Amino acid sequence: MSRARLNYFDVMDVIEEHIEFAQEKDIDHRKTSKSDMFFSGILKDGISNFWISYNALTNTLIDVSEGVAWKNGMRISIDTDADYDEDSHAFLVDGVCVPFSSGNTSISLKNYSVGAENNVWIEYLETLDNVFAIHPITGVKEYIQVQDGYKIRVLEGNEWGSGASNKEGITNGIWLGQVTGAGAGVQPTGLTDMPREYLHMITMDAITSLNLDNTQHYKLGSLTVSNAINCHNMTTTDGITCESLHVNQSNTSTMATTTRYYAVSPGDLVPDTDSSDYVIEGVGRYARSGSNTAEAGFCGGVHLPHNAVVTSFKVYWNRTDAVATGQAWLRRCDFVGNYADMAQADSDASTGYHSVEDTTIATATIDNGSYCYNVTIVTDPNDSASEVAFYGAVITFTITEPLP
């Protein structure tokens, strides 16, 4: 049996193709990882968040604690303390530039002059590990696996949020804080880490609600929230920044209109001082005149949310005499004695228990800053006090602001 023999260079071509395939596969994997990353900022865990402090042995130097951040999909991480070396990112190994992380302790300031502002950044640095292959033709080491590294940079006058005006060329960096010089050989002052950019990790395309409760700065990318965003103790200048915010699957942050109801019980009423006789039944079932022939008036405060819109005023009556009458108004009063009727729902010609509804509401929007509101009731019997009685009312309103 004859066996075909492969040419040496054909074998080398096959090996080289395998190496290139492995490299391309790793690059593709890294691209996918980047697209799956979260929004830019420091991952806040309450323990290690790149805090800046004075070096314990030399107080003119600073240290940066461990931490994790993301910038433009790049993961920036310090998980082990190491002495700072500004040039550690430029070593050559076998003719290949092999960058290493800069270290995070014993860091010098850029300018120790009194009052000089030194801004501390951490920048993403792509590093190499010790996994490599020997090129079959050239014999040069080819590092096929890269890792996420970092470089601490102390810059003068390069403040947080400088963006496009950044003269130092930092594109994948996070601002950590500022240190103020106090003179050569003197411990610096004014360690400041506000306003930092913290990230809030969102791993779903859509969530039902989002609660942020912190005074730090949060930055969110494109975010869809189907219910509500609640921000507690957030500042206005360094609060929440949303690059694209969608609430209730729309492009606005307006809440959906909600219908609610406000009930008025006979027990909520007080008698008018002009009423000679009245009855508010002991358990608050009804209110009526206490006289067989004289009318009785009642009034009760109404407390609706500011900016609510009243859509209906419905009153429940019991009437046993065709001549007896019951009247009910929803009223708006100012604070100098004037009032205006918003709705009226008097007992009708029906006898027995019945309801009357008014949906033509005047000045329907509630303005608690300028007015107060009440329900006014008058019952006028014919020849027996129990001929007409008020049994309650329901005010229907809508609201477009979130309420408890």
C-alpha positions in Angstrom: 0.0 0.0 0.0 1.4 3.3 -1.0 1.1 6.4 1.3 1.3 9.9 0.1 4.0 12.1 1.8 3.3 15.6 2.8 5.6 18.4 1.8 7.4 20.0 4.7 6.1 23.5 3.8 2.6 22.1 3.5 2.8 20.9 7.1 4.1 24.2 8.2 1.2 25.9 6.4 -1.3 23.7 8.3 0.3 24.4 11.7 0.3 28.1 10.9 -3.3 28.0 9.9 -4.2 26.3 13.2 -2.3 29.0 15.2 -4.1 31.8 13.3 -7.4 30.1 13.8 -6.8 29.9 17.6 -5.8 33.6 17.6 -8.9 34.6 15.6 -11.1 32.5 17.9 -9.7 34.2 21.0 -10.2 37.7 19.4 -13.8 36.8 18.5 -14.4 35.6 22.0 -13.1 38.9 23.4 -15.3 40.9 21.1 -18.3 39.0 22.3 -17.3 39.5 25.9 -17.0 43.2 25.4 -20.4 43.5 23.9 -21.9 41.6 26.9 -20.3 43.9 29.4 -22.2 46.5 31.4 -22.2 50.3 31.3 -19.1 52.4 32.1 -18.3 53.1 35.7 -16.9 51.7 39.0 -18.6 48.5 40.3 -19.6 49.6 43.8 -19.5 46.8 46.4 -19.0 49.0 49.5 -15.6 47.4 50.3 -13.0 47.8 47.5 -13.8 50.6 45.1 -10.4 52.0 44.1 -10.3 54.2 47.2 -7.3 56.6 47.3 -5.3 56.8 50.6 -1.9 57.9 51.9 0.8 55.2 51.8 1.4 53.8 55.2 5.2 54.0 55.0 5.7 57.2 53.0 2.9 59.7 53.5 3.9 61.7 50.4 2.8 58.8 48.2 -0.6 57.5 47.6 -2.2 54.1 47.2 -5.2 52.9 45.2 -7.2 50.1 46.7 -8.5 47.0 44.8 -11.6 47.3 42.7 -13.4 46.6 39.4 -14.7 49.0 36.7 -15.8 48.9 33.1 -15.1 51.5 30.4 -16.3 51.1 26.9 -16.7 47.4 27.4 -13.2 47.0 28.8 -12.8 45.5 32.3 -10.4 47.3 34.6 -9.5 45.4 37.7 -7.0 45.5 40.6 -7.1 42.3 42.6 -3.5 42.2 44.1 -1.5 45.0 45.5 1.8 45.8 43.8 4.3 48.7 43.9 3.8 51.3 41.2 6.0 51.4 38.2 5.1 54.0 35.7 7.0 52.3 32.8 5.8 48.8 33.5 3.6 48.8 30.4 6.5 49.0 27.9 8.7 45.9 28.4 10.0 44.0 25.5 10.2 40.2 25.7 11.8 38.4 22.8 11.1 41.3 20.6 7.4 41.5 21.6 6.0 44.4 23.5 4.6 42.8 26.7 2.7 45.2 28.8 2.1 44.6 32.5 -0.1 46.4 35.0 1.4 49.4 36.6 0.9 48.5 40.2 -1.3 50.5 42.7 0.8 51.3 45.8 3.5 54.0 46.5 2.4 56.3 43.7 4.0 59.7 43.3 2.0 62.8 42.5 2.5 64.7 39.2 3.0 68.0 41.0 3.8 68.5 44.7 3.5 72.3 44.6 1.2 73.9 47.1 -2.4 73.9 45.7 -1.5 71.8 42.6 -4.4 69.5 41.6 -3.4 66.0 40.8 -6.1 63.9 39.2 -5.9 60.1 39.6 -7.1 57.9 36.8 -7.2 54.2 36.2 -6.9 53.2 32.5 -7.5 49.9 30.8 -4.3 48.1 29.7 -4.3 45.0 27.6 -1.7 42.7 29.0 -0.3 39.3 28.0 0.2 36.2 30.1 2.7 33.4 29.7 0.7 31.4 27.2 2.5 31.6 23.8 3.3 29.5 20.7 6.6 29.4 18.8 6.1 30.5 15.2 7.1 27.5 13.1 9.0 29.6 10.5 10.5 32.5 12.4 10.8 30.9 15.9 9.4 34.0 17.5 7.0 33.7 20.5 3.4 34.5 19.7 1.3 35.4 22.7 -2.2 34.2 21.8 -4.0 35.1 25.0 -4.4 38.6 26.3 -5.7 39.7 29.8 -7.3 42.7 31.3 -4.7 44.9 33.0 -4.6 48.5 34.3 -2.4 51.5 34.5 -2.7 54.2 37.2 -2.1 57.6 35.8 -1.7 60.8 37.9 -2.3 63.9 35.7 -2.3 67.6 36.4 -5.5 69.5 35.5 -7.3 66.6 33.9 -10.5 66.6 35.8 -13.4 64.2 35.7 -15.8 64.6 32.8 -13.3 66.3 30.5 -14.3 64.0 27.7 -13.2 65.1 24.2 -11.0 67.9 25.7 -8.8 65.3 27.3 -5.3 66.2 26.3 -3.7 63.1 27.8 -5.4 60.7 25.4 -7.3 58.7 28.0 -10.1 57.0 26.2 -10.7 53.9 28.3 -10.1 55.3 31.7 -12.1 56.0 34.9 -11.5 59.1 37.1 -10.8 58.0 40.7 -10.2 61.2 42.6 -8.1 64.3 43.2 -5.1 64.9 45.5 -3.8 68.4 46.3 -0.1 69.1 46.6 1.1 70.7 49.8 4.8 71.2 48.9 7.8 69.0 48.3 8.3 66.4 51.0 5.0 67.3 52.7 2.0 65.0 52.9 -0.5 66.1 50.3 -4.1 67.2 51.2 -7.6 67.2 49.9 -8.2 63.6 48.9 -11.4 63.9 47.0 -13.3 61.1 45.2 -16.5 63.0 44.2 -18.1 63.0 41.8 -17.2 59.5 40.8 -18.9 57.5 38.0 -20.5 54.3 39.4 -22.2 51.8 37.3 -25.5 50.1 38.1 -25.3 46.6 36.6 -28.3 45.9 34.4 -28.2 42.4 32.9 -31.7 42.2 31.4 -33.1 43.9 28.3 -36.2 44.9 30.3 -37.0 45.0 34.0 -40.2 45.8 35.9 -38.8 48.5 38.2 -35.5 50.0 39.1 -34.6 51.4 42.6 -31.5 53.6 43.1 -30.7 54.7 46.6 -27.4 56.5 46.8 -25.9 60.0 46.5 -23.2 58.9 44.1 -23.2 59.3 40.3 -24.9 56.5 38.3 -24.6 56.2 34.6 -27.0 53.9 32.6 -26.8 53.1 29.0 -29.9 52.2 27.0 -32.5 51.0 29.5 -36.0 49.8 29.2 -38.2 49.8 32.4 -41.8 48.6 32.1 -43.0 50.0 35.4 -41.3 52.8 37.3 -37.9 54.2 38.2 -37.6 55.3 41.8 -34.6 57.4 42.7 -34.0 58.0 46.4 -31.6 60.7 47.8 -30.2 61.4 44.4 -28.5 64.7 43.7 -29.5 66.8 40.7 -26.0 67.7 39.4 -24.3 64.3 40.1 -27.3 62.1 40.1 -28.6 59.6 37.5 -27.7 60.0 33.9 -29.6 57.9 31.3 -28.3 57.8 27.8 -31.6 56.3 26.6 -34.5 55.8 28.9 -37.7 54.0 28.1 -40.6 53.8 30.6 -43.8 51.8 29.9 -42.3 50.9 26.4 -42.4 54.5 25.3 -39.9 57.3 24.8 -41.1 59.3 27.7 -41.0 59.0 31.5 -44.7 59.8 31.9 -46.6 57.3 34.1 -49.8 55.7 32.7 -53.0 57.4 33.9 -54.6 55.6 36.8 -58.2 55.7 37.9 -58.9 55.9 41.7 -61.8 56.4 44.0 -62.5 58.6 47.1 -65.4 57.6 49.3 -67.3 60.0 51.6 -69.1 58.5 54.5 -72.0 60.1 56.4 -69.6 59.8 59.4 -67.3 62.2 57.7 -69.8 65.0 57.9 -70.4 67.7 60.4 -73.8 69.5 60.7 -74.3 73.1 59.5 -74.7 75.6 62.3 -77.9 76.8 60.7 -79.5 73.3 61.1 -81.9 73.3 64.0 -82.0 69.5 64.2 -80.1 66.7 62.6 -79.2 63.0 62.8 -76.0 61.2 61.9 -76.8 57.6 62.6 -74.6 56.1 65.3 -72.4 53.8 63.1 -72.3 56.4 60.3 -74.8 54.7 58.0 -76.7 57.9 57.0 -77.2 61.6 57.7 -80.6 63.4 57.7 -82.7 66.0 59.3 -83.8 65.4 62.8 -87.0 67.5 62.2 -90.1 66.4 60.5 -90.4 69.7 58.6 -87.1 71.5 58.7 -84.1 71.0 56.5 -80.6 70.0 57.8 -77.3 70.9 56.3 -74.0 69.0 56.5 -70.4 69.5 55.2 -67.3 67.2 55.0 -63.8 67.9 53.8 -62.5 66.1 50.7 -58.7 65.4 50.3 -57.7 64.4 46.8 -54.1 64.3 45.5 -52.7 67.5 43.9 -53.2 67.5 40.1 -55.8 64.7 40.3 -58.6 65.2 37.7 -62.1 64.5 39.0 -64.3 62.6 36.5 -67.4 61.7 38.5 -69.4 62.7 41.6 -71.9 59.9 42.6 -74.2 60.2 45.6 -76.3 57.5 47.3 -79.8 58.4 48.6 -82.8 56.9 50.3 -86.1 58.7 49.7 -89.6 57.6 50.7 -91.7 60.7 50.0 -92.1 62.3 46.6 -92.0 65.8 48.0 -88.9 65.4 50.2 -85.6 66.5 48.6 -81.9 65.8 49.0 -79.2 68.0 47.5 -75.4 67.3 47.3 -72.6 69.4 45.9 -68.8 68.9 45.4 -67.3 72.3 46.0 -64.0 74.2 45.7 -63.3 76.9 48.2 -60.6 79.5 48.2 -59.1 80.9 51.4 -61.0 84.2 51.6 -64.5 82.8 51.8 -65.5 82.2 48.2 -66.7 78.9 46.7 -67.7 77.4 43.4 -69.7 74.3 42.6 -67.8 71.6 40.8 -70.6 69.0 40.6 -74.1 68.4 41.9 -76.0 65.1 42.4 -79.5 65.7 44.0 -81.9 62.9 44.8 -84.2 62.3 41.8 -87.9 61.3 41.6 -87.1 57.8 42.5 -88.2 56.4 45.8 -86.2 54.0 47.9 -82.4 53.5 47.7 -80.9 55.0 44.5 -77.8 56.8 43.3 -77.3 59.9 41.2 -74.1 60.7 39.2 -72.7 63.9 37.8 -69.9 63.5 35.2 -69.8 67.1 34.0 -67.2 68.4 36.4 -66.2 72.1 36.5 -62.6 73.0 37.2 -61.9 69.3 37.5 -58.1 69.5 38.2 -57.3 69.5 42.0 -55.1 72.5 43.1 -54.3 72.0 46.7 -52.0 75.0 46.7 -54.8 77.4 46.1 -58.0 75.7 47.2 -59.6 73.3 49.6 -62.5 71.0 48.7 -65.7 69.7 50.4 -69.0 67.9 50.0 -72.1 69.8 51.1 -75.4 68.0 51.8 -78.9 69.3 52.5 -81.8 67.0 53.3 -85.4 68.6 53.4 -88.2 66.2 54.5 -91.9 66.8 53.8 -93.6 65.7 57.0 -91.4 63.1 58.4 -87.6 63.3 59.3 -86.8 59.9 57.8 -88.2 60.7 54.4 -84.8 61.5 52.8 -81.3 60.6 53.9 -77.8 60.7 52.6 -76.0 57.3 52.5 -72.6 58.3 51.1 -70.7 59.5 48.0 -67.9 58.3 45.7 -65.6 60.7 43.8 -63.8 59.2 40.9 -60.6 60.7 39.8 -57.5 60.0 37.6 -53.9 60.7 38.4 -50.8 60.6 36.2 -48.2 60.8 39.0 -47.0 57.8 41.0 -48.8 57.5 44.3 -48.4 54.9 47.2 
